[in-house]
Amino acid sequence: MTYPKKIFLVGMPGSGKSTFGKLLADQLGRQFFDLDEQIEKMSGMSIPDIFEDAGEDQFRMFETYALSMITQLNEPALIATGGGAPCFNGNMDFMNQSGCTIFLDTPLKTIIERVTKDRETRPLVKKMAKSDVTADMTSLYERRLKFYQQAAFTSDSNMKEIISYLE
Ligand code: S3P
């Protein structure tokens, strides 16, 4: 089976892009890349430190650069992008031109439960007052949806459905 050479997973933080992405990459027999991990390798800094020391704008520049580097690799790859990646610097158009994009449309309630649990490791969520996480995540989701909806395919992490779409 020939699948698209580059497959990009997009969706909110906590939607399961990394966990589900690894399983999907295994099923497709291809390498898995987590964009945040690539940014950390490239910059020699953790994501929270980049946000803290260099700021979000600098993070978005690293993110766009890392995305373009991974996309240039010759081998087939499945790339889990960070939640904000499709929403900056024309990255969504770039991904759509470079391969196949899949939006993991996990219910907002699940997303909020997950990010509330590991708030400390998530700079954007950490900035939100605890009592505002539900409202702030809802508004972030609403603002980002127009980007995520440009993906070629949308699924709530249904492996069979995604694989049959890719075929
Ligand atoms: C971000 C999501 C994070 C990470 C960074 C910014 C965002 O990735 O890239 O903290 O803007 O939504 P995950 O979606 O993998 O948590």
py3Dmol code that shows the C-alpha trace and the ligand (Angstrom):
import py3Dmol

protein = """\
ATOM      1  CA  MET A   1       0.000   0.000   0.000  1.00  0.00           C
ATOM      2  CA  THR A   2       1.349   3.461  -0.858  1.00  0.00           C
ATOM      3  CA  TYR A   3       0.294   5.997   1.704  1.00  0.00           C
ATOM      4  CA  PRO A   4       1.025   9.716   1.358  1.00  0.00           C
ATOM      5  CA  LYS A   5       4.688  10.277   2.179  1.00  0.00           C
ATOM      6  CA  LYS A   6       4.067  12.850   4.884  1.00  0.00           C
ATOM      7  CA  ILE A   7       1.078  12.616   7.191  1.00  0.00           C
ATOM      8  CA  PHE A   8       0.479  15.439   9.677  1.00  0.00           C
ATOM      9  CA  LEU A   9      -1.754  15.107  12.747  1.00  0.00           C
ATOM     10  CA  VAL A  10      -3.287  18.376  13.906  1.00  0.00           C
ATOM     11  CA  GLY A  11      -5.580  19.206  16.816  1.00  0.00           C
ATOM     12  CA  MET A  12      -5.809  20.779  20.217  1.00  0.00           C
ATOM     13  CA  PRO A  13      -3.328  20.121  23.022  1.00  0.00           C
ATOM     14  CA  GLY A  14      -4.546  17.007  24.830  1.00  0.00           C
ATOM     15  CA  SER A  15      -6.308  15.620  21.770  1.00  0.00           C
ATOM     16  CA  GLY A  16      -3.950  12.618  21.771  1.00  0.00           C
ATOM     17  CA  LYS A  17      -1.804  13.475  18.738  1.00  0.00           C
ATOM     18  CA  SER A  18       1.389  11.987  20.185  1.00  0.00           C
ATOM     19  CA  THR A  19      -0.096   8.869  21.778  1.00  0.00           C
ATOM     20  CA  PHE A  20      -2.394   8.043  18.893  1.00  0.00           C
ATOM     21  CA  GLY A  21       0.213   9.182  16.353  1.00  0.00           C
ATOM     22  CA  LYS A  22       2.730   6.577  17.566  1.00  0.00           C
ATOM     23  CA  LEU A  23       0.151   3.808  17.208  1.00  0.00           C
ATOM     24  CA  LEU A  24      -0.852   5.005  13.752  1.00  0.00           C
ATOM     25  CA  ALA A  25       2.777   5.273  12.614  1.00  0.00           C
ATOM     26  CA  ASP A  26       3.329   1.666  13.774  1.00  0.00           C
ATOM     27  CA  GLN A  27       0.291   0.485  11.849  1.00  0.00           C
ATOM     28  CA  LEU A  28       1.498   2.276   8.732  1.00  0.00           C
ATOM     29  CA  GLY A  29       5.077   1.048   9.245  1.00  0.00           C
ATOM     30  CA  ARG A  30       6.654   4.458   9.181  1.00  0.00           C
ATOM     31  CA  GLN A  31       8.686   6.733  11.407  1.00  0.00           C
ATOM     32  CA  PHE A  32       6.930   8.877  13.988  1.00  0.00           C
ATOM     33  CA  PHE A  33       8.014  12.446  14.722  1.00  0.00           C
ATOM     34  CA  ASP A  34       6.728  14.657  17.486  1.00  0.00           C
ATOM     35  CA  LEU A  35       7.200  18.262  16.380  1.00  0.00           C
ATOM     36  CA  ASP A  36       7.685  19.521  19.958  1.00  0.00           C
ATOM     37  CA  GLU A  37      10.472  16.971  20.522  1.00  0.00           C
ATOM     38  CA  GLN A  38      12.168  18.138  17.336  1.00  0.00           C
ATOM     39  CA  ILE A  39      11.962  21.746  18.499  1.00  0.00           C
ATOM     40  CA  GLU A  40      13.535  20.745  21.828  1.00  0.00           C
ATOM     41  CA  LYS A  41      16.372  18.892  20.071  1.00  0.00           C
ATOM     42  CA  MET A  42      16.963  21.734  17.654  1.00  0.00           C
ATOM     43  CA  SER A  43      16.962  24.505  20.257  1.00  0.00           C
ATOM     44  CA  GLY A  44      18.500  22.550  23.142  1.00  0.00           C
ATOM     45  CA  MET A  45      15.704  23.904  25.358  1.00  0.00           C
ATOM     46  CA  SER A  46      12.492  22.464  26.781  1.00  0.00           C
ATOM     47  CA  ILE A  47       9.183  23.818  25.428  1.00  0.00           C
ATOM     48  CA  PRO A  48       8.292  25.488  28.762  1.00  0.00           C
ATOM     49  CA  ASP A  49      11.770  27.113  28.843  1.00  0.00           C
ATOM     50  CA  ILE A  50      11.390  28.430  25.297  1.00  0.00           C
ATOM     51  CA  PHE A  51       8.069  30.035  26.225  1.00  0.00           C
ATOM     52  CA  GLU A  52       9.522  31.391  29.466  1.00  0.00           C
ATOM     53  CA  ASP A  53      12.893  32.661  28.231  1.00  0.00           C
ATOM     54  CA  ALA A  54      12.360  33.432  24.556  1.00  0.00           C
ATOM     55  CA  GLY A  55       8.602  33.955  24.366  1.00  0.00           C
ATOM     56  CA  GLU A  56       5.835  32.548  22.221  1.00  0.00           C
ATOM     57  CA  ASP A  57       6.809  34.425  19.033  1.00  0.00           C
ATOM     58  CA  GLN A  58      10.254  32.837  19.095  1.00  0.00           C
ATOM     59  CA  PHE A  59       8.657  29.441  19.803  1.00  0.00           C
ATOM     60  CA  ARG A  60       6.440  29.853  16.723  1.00  0.00           C
ATOM     61  CA  MET A  61       9.522  30.587  14.606  1.00  0.00           C
ATOM     62  CA  PHE A  62      11.261  27.429  15.861  1.00  0.00           C
ATOM     63  CA  GLU A  63       8.064  25.488  15.261  1.00  0.00           C
ATOM     64  CA  THR A  64       7.732  26.615  11.637  1.00  0.00           C
ATOM     65  CA  TYR A  65      11.416  25.921  10.999  1.00  0.00           C
ATOM     66  CA  ALA A  66      11.248  22.417  12.565  1.00  0.00           C
ATOM     67  CA  LEU A  67       8.139  21.648  10.519  1.00  0.00           C
ATOM     68  CA  SER A  68       9.895  22.581   7.309  1.00  0.00           C
ATOM     69  CA  MET A  69      12.987  20.509   8.252  1.00  0.00           C
ATOM     70  CA  ILE A  70      10.989  17.349   8.984  1.00  0.00           C
ATOM     71  CA  THR A  71       8.962  17.786   5.814  1.00  0.00           C
ATOM     72  CA  GLN A  72      12.157  17.879   3.758  1.00  0.00           C
ATOM     73  CA  LEU A  73      13.270  14.446   5.003  1.00  0.00           C
ATOM     74  CA  ASN A  74      13.108  11.918   2.257  1.00  0.00           C
ATOM     75  CA  GLU A  75      11.543   9.053   4.194  1.00  0.00           C
ATOM     76  CA  PRO A  76       7.816   8.531   4.851  1.00  0.00           C
ATOM     77  CA  ALA A  77       6.869  10.065   8.174  1.00  0.00           C
ATOM     78  CA  LEU A  78       3.946  10.638  10.465  1.00  0.00           C
ATOM     79  CA  ILE A  79       4.265  13.964  12.249  1.00  0.00           C
ATOM     80  CA  ALA A  80       2.319  14.931  15.373  1.00  0.00           C
ATOM     81  CA  THR A  81       2.271  18.737  15.372  1.00  0.00           C
ATOM     82  CA  GLY A  82       1.786  20.998  18.393  1.00  0.00           C
ATOM     83  CA  GLY A  83      -1.732  22.326  18.939  1.00  0.00           C
ATOM     84  CA  GLY A  84      -0.866  25.809  17.702  1.00  0.00           C
ATOM     85  CA  ALA A  85       1.289  24.783  14.741  1.00  0.00           C
ATOM     86  CA  PRO A  86      -1.444  24.946  12.061  1.00  0.00           C
ATOM     87  CA  CYS A  87      -2.515  28.405  13.232  1.00  0.00           C
ATOM     88  CA  PHE A  88       0.690  30.353  12.550  1.00  0.00           C
ATOM     89  CA  ASN A  89       2.913  31.383   9.634  1.00  0.00           C
ATOM     90  CA  GLY A  90       0.774  29.699   6.981  1.00  0.00           C
ATOM     91  CA  ASN A  91       1.718  26.271   8.380  1.00  0.00           C
ATOM     92  CA  MET A  92      -1.662  24.717   7.612  1.00  0.00           C
ATOM     93  CA  ASP A  93      -1.381  25.584   3.914  1.00  0.00           C
ATOM     94  CA  PHE A  94       2.198  24.343   3.932  1.00  0.00           C
ATOM     95  CA  MET A  95       1.162  20.986   5.424  1.00  0.00           C
ATOM     96  CA  ASN A  96      -1.721  20.612   2.999  1.00  0.00           C
ATOM     97  CA  GLN A  97       0.660  21.246   0.111  1.00  0.00           C
ATOM     98  CA  SER A  98       3.310  18.885   1.487  1.00  0.00           C
ATOM     99  CA  GLY A  99       1.235  15.844   2.414  1.00  0.00           C
ATOM    100  CA  CYS A 100      -1.951  14.658   4.052  1.00  0.00           C
ATOM    101  CA  THR A 101      -3.377  16.398   7.118  1.00  0.00           C
ATOM    102  CA  ILE A 102      -5.615  14.703   9.673  1.00  0.00           C
ATOM    103  CA  PHE A 103      -7.518  16.582  12.363  1.00  0.00           C
ATOM    104  CA  LEU A 104      -7.924  14.601  15.598  1.00  0.00           C
ATOM    105  CA  ASP A 105     -11.230  16.006  16.720  1.00  0.00           C
ATOM    106  CA  THR A 106     -11.316  14.829  20.335  1.00  0.00           C
ATOM    107  CA  PRO A 107     -14.298  16.045  22.407  1.00  0.00           C
ATOM    108  CA  LEU A 108     -13.495  19.304  24.178  1.00  0.00           C
ATOM    109  CA  LYS A 109     -14.545  17.805  27.529  1.00  0.00           C
ATOM    110  CA  THR A 110     -11.839  15.121  27.220  1.00  0.00           C
ATOM    111  CA  ILE A 111      -9.277  17.708  26.133  1.00  0.00           C
ATOM    112  CA  ILE A 112     -10.036  19.902  29.144  1.00  0.00           C
ATOM    113  CA  GLU A 113      -9.800  16.940  31.556  1.00  0.00           C
ATOM    114  CA  ARG A 114      -6.419  15.938  30.120  1.00  0.00           C
ATOM    115  CA  VAL A 115      -4.814  19.376  30.060  1.00  0.00           C
ATOM    116  CA  THR A 116      -6.076  20.136  33.563  1.00  0.00           C
ATOM    117  CA  LYS A 117      -4.213  17.053  34.811  1.00  0.00           C
ATOM    118  CA  ASP A 118      -0.870  17.941  33.260  1.00  0.00           C
ATOM    119  CA  ARG A 119      -1.191  21.694  33.400  1.00  0.00           C
ATOM    120  CA  GLU A 120       2.362  22.256  34.691  1.00  0.00           C
ATOM    121  CA  THR A 121       4.029  20.944  31.524  1.00  0.00           C
ATOM    122  CA  ARG A 122       1.795  22.982  29.218  1.00  0.00           C
ATOM    123  CA  PRO A 123       2.882  26.625  29.046  1.00  0.00           C
ATOM    124  CA  LEU A 124      -0.324  27.889  27.445  1.00  0.00           C
ATOM    125  CA  VAL A 125      -2.530  26.165  30.021  1.00  0.00           C
ATOM    126  CA  LYS A 126      -0.254  27.132  32.906  1.00  0.00           C
ATOM    127  CA  LYS A 127      -0.839  30.783  32.010  1.00  0.00           C
ATOM    128  CA  MET A 128      -4.598  30.316  32.482  1.00  0.00           C
ATOM    129  CA  ALA A 129      -6.053  30.754  35.959  1.00  0.00           C
ATOM    130  CA  LYS A 130      -7.220  27.324  37.192  1.00  0.00           C
ATOM    131  CA  SER A 131     -10.808  28.504  37.383  1.00  0.00           C
ATOM    132  CA  ASP A 132     -10.640  29.778  33.776  1.00  0.00           C
ATOM    133  CA  VAL A 133      -9.231  26.677  32.088  1.00  0.00           C
ATOM    134  CA  THR A 134     -12.606  25.464  30.784  1.00  0.00           C
ATOM    135  CA  ALA A 135     -13.617  28.864  29.391  1.00  0.00           C
ATOM    136  CA  ASP A 136     -10.153  29.657  28.012  1.00  0.00           C
ATOM    137  CA  MET A 137      -9.703  26.261  26.368  1.00  0.00           C
ATOM    138  CA  THR A 138     -13.174  26.573  24.832  1.00  0.00           C
ATOM    139  CA  SER A 139     -12.338  29.946  23.356  1.00  0.00           C
ATOM    140  CA  LEU A 140      -8.932  28.689  22.117  1.00  0.00           C
ATOM    141  CA  TYR A 141     -10.697  25.753  20.439  1.00  0.00           C
ATOM    142  CA  GLU A 142     -13.220  28.069  18.804  1.00  0.00           C
ATOM    143  CA  ARG A 143     -10.463  30.324  17.470  1.00  0.00           C
ATOM    144  CA  ARG A 144      -8.415  27.418  16.157  1.00  0.00           C
ATOM    145  CA  LEU A 145     -11.184  25.354  14.633  1.00  0.00           C
ATOM    146  CA  LYS A 146     -11.074  27.225  11.308  1.00  0.00           C
ATOM    147  CA  PHE A 147      -7.471  26.068  10.863  1.00  0.00           C
ATOM    148  CA  TYR A 148      -8.054  22.488  11.985  1.00  0.00           C
ATOM    149  CA  GLN A 149     -11.062  22.246   9.682  1.00  0.00           C
ATOM    150  CA  GLN A 150      -8.797  22.809   6.683  1.00  0.00           C
ATOM    151  CA  ALA A 151      -7.386  19.310   7.270  1.00  0.00           C
ATOM    152  CA  ALA A 152      -8.015  16.778   4.536  1.00  0.00           C
ATOM    153  CA  PHE A 153      -9.657  14.362   6.970  1.00  0.00           C
ATOM    154  CA  THR A 154     -11.222  14.576  10.441  1.00  0.00           C
ATOM    155  CA  SER A 155     -11.570  11.739  12.912  1.00  0.00           C
ATOM    156  CA  ASP A 156     -12.011  11.167  16.619  1.00  0.00           C
ATOM    157  CA  SER A 157      -8.968   8.838  16.655  1.00  0.00           C
ATOM    158  CA  ASN A 158     -10.620   5.998  14.787  1.00  0.00           C
ATOM    159  CA  MET A 159      -7.673   3.994  13.473  1.00  0.00           C
ATOM    160  CA  LYS A 160      -9.627   1.882  10.966  1.00  0.00           C
ATOM    161  CA  GLU A 161     -11.423   4.886   9.529  1.00  0.00           C
ATOM    162  CA  ILE A 162      -8.158   6.820   9.105  1.00  0.00           C
ATOM    163  CA  ILE A 163      -6.313   3.931   7.498  1.00  0.00           C
ATOM    164  CA  SER A 164      -9.115   3.284   5.057  1.00  0.00           C
ATOM    165  CA  TYR A 165      -9.150   7.004   4.179  1.00  0.00           C
ATOM    166  CA  LEU A 166      -5.383   6.920   3.554  1.00  0.00           C
ATOM    167  CA  GLU A 167      -5.759   3.901   1.276  1.00  0.00           C
TER     168      GLU A 167
END
"""
ligand_1 = """\
16
S3P
C 0.873 24.441 22.051
C 0.765 23.081 22.161
C 1.871 22.225 22.616
C 3.215 22.901 22.351
C 3.233 24.281 22.903
C 2.147 25.169 22.328
C -0.294 25.218 21.570
O 1.831 20.970 21.934
O 3.497 22.929 20.984
O 3.123 24.191 24.304
O -0.138 26.371 21.140
O -1.411 24.663 21.580
P 0.697 19.845 22.174
O -0.475 20.197 21.329
O 1.364 18.597 21.707
O 0.395 19.826 23.621
"""
view = py3Dmol.view(width=600, height=400)
view.addModel(protein, "pdb")
view.setStyle({"model": 0}, {"cartoon": {"style": "trace"}})
view.addModel(ligand_1, "xyz")
view.setStyle({"model": 1}, {"stick": {}})
view.zoomTo()
view.show()
